[in-house]
């Protein structure tokens, strides 16, 4: 009977022991098995490195630097502890343990995951969503996130089958970031309006993420799965999820759109223009397939950048003019005292010609003291001076320029958005539920009230106000918007 069991279970799928047990465990098992059975006793080996303290010293009772695991568990929980060891680095590299590093995993991943899950629960309860009701994916955004879900399921499965929990966990974290900071953020209005397809898509993603996370963070995975009515008594009783169908073309198009949005938001940040301030246009350098991709998702790009129009140009040269300067770090050692003449020669070059040559990787010739010299792209500093009123952000061959000119109409729209934010804060301070309808009274600066009147439909719709009045007597919560005073009174209607 024991021979039958040995035949069924030998050799082991994998064996795991720390680096300091190489000779005492791995080698001794290998030697004995080879002598007895003429084969290795294991098919795979996972060999973790040593756990060190923050100073790089091995944890040891004699050094007094051991870590009480209960202290970590009480502070951050078992899931955070496990997530740290699985994903912070490859296990054979060893660890420099610190409580702060475990807490970083909570902040960067577990909290983001839980906030996304809590967002679904809040709005699903508010809208009375029945999780048993399936809805077809209605938008490109739905189809994109489901394609990314198929991709991450495939990646995690492949990595775990190869005993690579680190990259498997990191793939899940990357997907949760996409789910939270792109899908949910760009779909907020649909959740607010109770769109069944949005709820069905987000629930499907969260259920499958809980299944993928089960080996990594078993407790939070089970909590999410059970509350989402996943179908089994526990996530740990589920079959492993299977990858769905991918739309690689849509994933590539969304990646291009996200890059354009990232550059546009960087332009806003660099010019200190907040996202609530609508702008007239964004000019995107794109041609061919990249332009087609952004065109396909243009509504999404406009919404994320908060611009009225998208305009395309094929080359960054059309966003402004170039300024050329010599790279003294590169040219100084080469020309020494002749650098002033080199600087004059560089200044005489045609900036457009230089930009084209640098794009194509060609050299440029300059005459210094009657002699011809070749300059490469490393010898010159090329800077794009944007058109008046625009700010440009570039990355490699991609660029986005924002028209920063704000007229009175755009300013009033921005003020209306700020009023909405202030009213939402007043609702929260008043202890109102997300679904509560209100009567709204505004008083204060004339410019703010004029903006609220012009965009009253938007203000009322965003704040669930059944009535908006401007006859306040000075009562209400005070708020300051762009240095202007506003008083807000909200009552449940």
Secondary structure as GFF3:
##gff-version 3
##sequence-region A 1 493
A	DSSP	alpha_helix	2	9	.	.	.	ID=ss1
A	DSSP	beta_strand	12	16	.	.	.	ID=ss2
A	DSSP	three_ten_helix	19	21	.	.	.	ID=ss3
A	DSSP	pi_helix	22	27	.	.	.	ID=ss4
A	DSSP	alpha_helix	28	37	.	.	.	ID=ss5
A	DSSP	beta_strand	42	46	.	.	.	ID=ss6
A	DSSP	beta_strand	51	52	.	.	.	ID=ss7
A	DSSP	alpha_helix	69	76	.	.	.	ID=ss8
A	DSSP	alpha_helix	78	87	.	.	.	ID=ss9
A	DSSP	three_ten_helix	91	93	.	.	.	ID=ss10
A	DSSP	beta_strand	95	96	.	.	.	ID=ss11
A	DSSP	alpha_helix	99	105	.	.	.	ID=ss12
A	DSSP	pi_helix	106	110	.	.	.	ID=ss13
A	DSSP	alpha_helix	111	126	.	.	.	ID=ss14
A	DSSP	alpha_helix	140	161	.	.	.	ID=ss15
A	DSSP	alpha_helix	165	178	.	.	.	ID=ss16
A	DSSP	pi_helix	179	184	.	.	.	ID=ss17
A	DSSP	alpha_helix	185	186	.	.	.	ID=ss18
A	DSSP	alpha_helix	188	192	.	.	.	ID=ss19
A	DSSP	alpha_helix	196	213	.	.	.	ID=ss20
A	DSSP	alpha_helix	218	227	.	.	.	ID=ss21
A	DSSP	three_ten_helix	235	237	.	.	.	ID=ss22
A	DSSP	alpha_helix	248	271	.	.	.	ID=ss23
A	DSSP	beta_strand	279	285	.	.	.	ID=ss24
A	DSSP	alpha_helix	288	296	.	.	.	ID=ss25
A	DSSP	alpha_helix	298	305	.	.	.	ID=ss26
A	DSSP	beta_strand	307	313	.	.	.	ID=ss27
A	DSSP	three_ten_helix	316	319	.	.	.	ID=ss28
A	DSSP	beta_strand	320	326	.	.	.	ID=ss29
A	DSSP	alpha_helix	328	335	.	.	.	ID=ss30
A	DSSP	three_ten_helix	336	338	.	.	.	ID=ss31
A	DSSP	alpha_helix	339	347	.	.	.	ID=ss32
A	DSSP	alpha_helix	351	360	.	.	.	ID=ss33
A	DSSP	beta_strand	364	368	.	.	.	ID=ss34
A	DSSP	beta_strand	371	375	.	.	.	ID=ss35
A	DSSP	three_ten_helix	377	379	.	.	.	ID=ss36
A	DSSP	beta_strand	380	386	.	.	.	ID=ss37
A	DSSP	beta_strand	390	395	.	.	.	ID=ss38
A	DSSP	beta_strand	398	403	.	.	.	ID=ss39
A	DSSP	alpha_helix	408	429	.	.	.	ID=ss40
A	DSSP	beta_strand	438	444	.	.	.	ID=ss41
A	DSSP	alpha_helix	446	454	.	.	.	ID=ss42
A	DSSP	alpha_helix	456	463	.	.	.	ID=ss43
A	DSSP	beta_strand	465	469	.	.	.	ID=ss44
A	DSSP	beta_strand	477	481	.	.	.	ID=ss45
A	DSSP	beta_strand	484	492	.	.	.	ID=ss46
###
